[in-house]
Amino acid sequence: MDDRTRTELEASVFRRLVAHLRQRTDVQNIDLMNLAGFCRNCLSNWFEEAAKDKGEPVSRAEAREMVYGMPYEDWKALHQKDATPAQQQAFEKSHKH
């Protein structure tokens, strides 16, 4: 597989992942962190870092809107719930260093 095709496929997979996460608003970021070690915010941070590495000015807010499909504060108001004690405990356990 040539580099261009691989890059196009990777971009397609990323767009599909972002679309899937936009649809699954029932899945909280803490759940993603507990199970996979990353969340929507991580994806947006990685996007922001990659853009900066390429000299593209992308703000944290812009990167988050790209991942969430709306301003982050709007998404939080619509979909984010307070973490339960069980979620918090799982987070603390899974993120011990």
Rosetta blueprint (number, residue, H / E / L):
1 M L
2 D L
3 D H
4 R H
5 T H
6 R H
7 T H
8 E H
9 L H
10 E H
11 A H
12 S H
13 V H
14 F H
15 R H
16 R H
17 L H
18 V H
19 A H
20 H H
21 L H
22 R H
23 Q H
24 R L
25 T L
26 D L
27 V L
28 Q L
29 N H
30 I H
31 D H
32 L H
33 M H
34 N H
35 L H
36 A H
37 G L
38 F L
39 C L
40 R H
41 N H
42 C H
43 L H
44 S H
45 N H
46 W H
47 F H
48 E H
49 E H
50 A H
51 A H
52 K H
53 D H
54 K L
55 G L
56 E L
57 P L
58 V L
59 S L
60 R H
61 A H
62 E H
63 A H
64 R H
65 E H
66 M H
67 V H
68 Y H
69 G L
70 M L
71 P L
72 Y H
73 E H
74 D H
75 W H
76 K H
77 A H
78 L H
79 H H
80 Q L
81 K L
82 D L
83 A L
84 T L
85 P H
86 A H
87 Q H
88 Q H
89 Q H
90 A H
91 F H
92 E H
93 K H
94 S H
95 H L
96 K L
97 H L
